[in-house]
Amino acid sequence: MRTILYCSILSAALFGAACKKSDDRTDKAANQVQKAQEEVKDQAQEVRDEVKDVKAEQKDLNEAKGDLVAARAEFSAATKERMARFEVKINELEAKGDAKSKQAATKLRAQRTELSAKLDTAGERVDSNWDEFKTDVSAKLDQLGKDIDAAF
């Protein structure tokens, strides 16, 4: 009987210890799942924030593209107006009638035509080299204006 009693106590002790280990494992697993859920929630919030940032940056990019298109159109219009004035002056120079004036007018008209062809490519310029293009065309326009004034 003592043996049965000892075996019963020993079995109860082992059974209780085994159940407690299972409860500890379950608690640890539940804590890990809860931490994982919190991490997923945090990551989801970060993704939502990133999406908002991307949308804001896309909006800024679209506005900048619109500004660039407007700047290109404004520059092209101003340049074409200037070129039209140059054409009038070249025609006046040619109307003088002497050979030197006609030769100068022909040379200046060739410069104006070359510059006009370059200006026609303004729409093809990418954003990164627009300022360089604008500076180059402006410098050539200024030089053409000086050359026309010098011919008179």
C-alpha positions in Angstrom: 0.0 0.0 0.0 2.8 2.3 0.7 4.2 1.6 -2.7 0.8 2.6 -4.2 0.7 5.7 -2.1 4.3 6.7 -3.1 3.6 5.9 -6.7 0.4 8.0 -6.6 2.2 11.0 -5.0 5.0 10.7 -7.5 2.6 10.5 -10.4 0.7 13.5 -9.1 3.9 15.5 -8.7 5.1 14.6 -12.2 1.7 15.2 -13.7 1.5 18.7 -12.1 5.0 19.6 -13.2 4.2 18.5 -16.8 1.0 20.6 -16.9 2.9 23.6 -15.5 5.5 23.3 -18.3 2.8 23.2 -20.9 1.1 26.3 -19.4 4.5 28.1 -19.5 5.0 27.2 -23.1 1.5 28.3 -24.0 2.1 31.7 -22.2 5.4 32.2 -24.0 3.8 31.3 -27.3 0.9 33.7 -26.7 3.4 36.5 -25.8 5.4 35.9 -28.9 2.2 35.9 -31.1 1.2 39.2 -29.4 4.6 40.8 -30.0 4.5 39.6 -33.6 1.0 41.2 -34.0 2.3 44.5 -32.6 5.3 44.4 -35.0 2.9 43.8 -37.9 0.7 46.7 -36.9 3.8 48.9 -36.6 5.0 47.9 -40.0 1.6 48.4 -41.5 1.6 52.0 -40.1 5.0 52.6 -41.5 3.8 51.4 -44.9 0.8 53.7 -44.7 3.2 56.6 -43.8 5.4 55.8 -46.7 2.5 55.7 -49.1 1.4 59.2 -47.9 5.0 60.4 -48.4 5.1 59.0 -51.9 1.8 60.6 -52.8 3.0 63.9 -51.5 6.3 63.6 -53.4 4.4 62.7 -56.6 2.2 65.7 -56.2 5.3 67.9 -55.8 6.9 66.3 -58.9 3.7 66.9 -60.9 3.7 70.6 -59.9 7.4 70.9 -60.8 6.8 69.3 -64.2 3.9 71.8 -64.7 6.2 74.7 -63.7 8.9 73.5 -66.1 6.4 73.2 -69.0 5.2 76.7 -68.3 8.8 78.0 -68.1 9.6 76.3 -71.4 6.6 77.9 -73.1 7.4 81.3 -71.6 11.0 81.1 -72.7 10.1 79.9 -76.2 7.6 82.7 -76.6 10.0 85.4 -75.5 12.8 84.0 -77.6 10.6 83.8 -80.7 9.5 87.4 -80.2 13.2 88.4 -79.9 14.0 86.5 -83.1 11.2 88.2 -85.0 12.7 91.6 -84.0 16.0 90.4 -85.2 14.5 89.3 -88.5 13.1 92.8 -89.0 16.5 94.3 -88.3 18.2 91.8 -90.7 15.6 92.8 -93.4 16.4 96.5 -92.8 20.1 95.7 -93.1 19.5 93.9 -96.4 17.3 96.7 -97.7 20.3 99.1 -97.5 21.3 97.7 -100.8 25.1 97.6 -100.7 27.0 94.4 -101.0 28.5 94.5 -97.5 25.0 94.9 -95.9 23.6 92.0 -98.0 26.5 89.8 -97.1 26.1 90.6 -93.4 22.4 90.0 -93.6 22.9 86.6 -95.2 25.4 85.7 -92.5 23.1 86.9 -89.7 20.1 85.2 -91.2 22.1 81.9 -91.2 22.8 82.4 -87.5 19.2 83.2 -86.8 18.1 80.0 -88.7 20.5 77.9 -86.8 19.3 79.4 -83.5 15.7 78.9 -84.5 16.4 75.2 -85.3 18.0 74.8 -81.8 15.0 76.5 -80.2 12.6 74.1 -81.9 14.3 71.3 -79.9 13.4 73.0 -76.6 10.5 70.6 -76.0 12.8 67.6 -76.3 15.1 68.8 -73.6 15.0 66.9 -70.3 14.7 68.6 -67.0 18.3 68.0 -66.1 19.8 70.0 -69.0 17.1 72.6 -69.4 19.0 75.3 -67.6 22.1 74.6 -69.7 20.0 74.8 -72.9 18.4 78.0 -71.8 21.7 79.6 -70.9 23.2 78.5 -74.3 20.3 79.8 -76.3 20.2 83.1 -74.4 23.9 83.6 -74.9 23.6 82.9 -78.7 20.6 85.3 -78.9 22.7 88.0 -77.1 25.5 87.4 -79.5 23.2 87.6 -82.5 21.8 90.8 -81.2 25.3 92.2 -80.9 26.3 91.1 -84.3 23.2 92.7 -85.8 23.9 96.0 -84.0 27.5 95.9 -85.1 26.4 95.4 -88.8 24.5 98.7 -88.7 
